[in-house]
Amino acid sequence: MAKSLAKGVKDMRKRGCSSTDLVYNEIKNKITNYSLRPGHHLIVRQIAEEMGLSHTPVREAIHKLQMEGLVVIEQNRGAYVAPFDLEDMIEIYQIRRVLETYATSLTAERVTEQIIRELKDINNAMRIAAQEGELKTAYKKNREFHEALYKHCGNRKLCEMISGLWQYAQRLRNAILSTAGRLEAVIREHDQIIEALIDGDVKRTVYLVEEHLLKAEEAFYKAVEQDLVVF
């Protein structure tokens, strides 16, 4: 963790981030990409030493993460990465299906060649990354694809709601996509959604997105069964 933290500090200092933001962003990224798993202890002294910072910004960052529900702080146990709540995740998938299919229907009604190109470029980049074993890049492109689907819907509040749900569940994404064959299937499903958009078939586009999200939910259950998700 030390090398990546040090690199993160250097990169973010170039962007003028505060010390608290440096710690917050670096730890949050590691929680959301599942490098730091539920139950992992966050030791203030150790993190401060690795990042070359004082204890204060580390404590502030950890408290900020606590407010977002990503970290738990207990008197006798200290700070640790928050566990997942199975019921919460089930509800999130249910809500995502409603919101993302609606957002996609709005995008499909106003789709342009530029949007189609953007989706194709993202999915092609995801395909190449998967073929080359660059899984982190593939996972990132998966999120970018979904963002591109709903960000063009013309409803800012709807986009914010969907983004919040993605943020909450982001640390599960790697585990879910690591189930056998899921990553390749996701890319194929994206291709089908793009084809429906090209055809101007709003109804089929919405159907394919809903099926895509249902399959993601099924992959989540498989990840749980295979102990790829830690609660």
Beta strands, then each sheet from edge to edge (+ up, - down):
strand 1: 71-74
strand 2: 78-81
sheet 1: 1+ 2-
end
